[in-house]
Amino acid sequence: MKRKAARDIEKGYTAGQMAAKLRRLADSLEQGKAFSIQIAGERLTIPATATFCIEHERGAGVQEIEFQLRWKVK
């Protein structure tokens, strides 16, 4: 299988778009199913075995929360 290049993309969404994505993710988590999403033209499938965490960062006048999903690639 061809190895994909590293990338670090940040994609903005409206509140409605983000809510819809989070609803689909929550449904997949509750059902123990994989979750598929397309980000900047690349389709990703997050397995049900992924690990989840929430990260909080605070800096000079800015705060950030990241919902992270991590999994091993075969």
Order of alpha helices (4+ residues) and beta strands (2+ residues): alpha-beta-beta-beta-beta
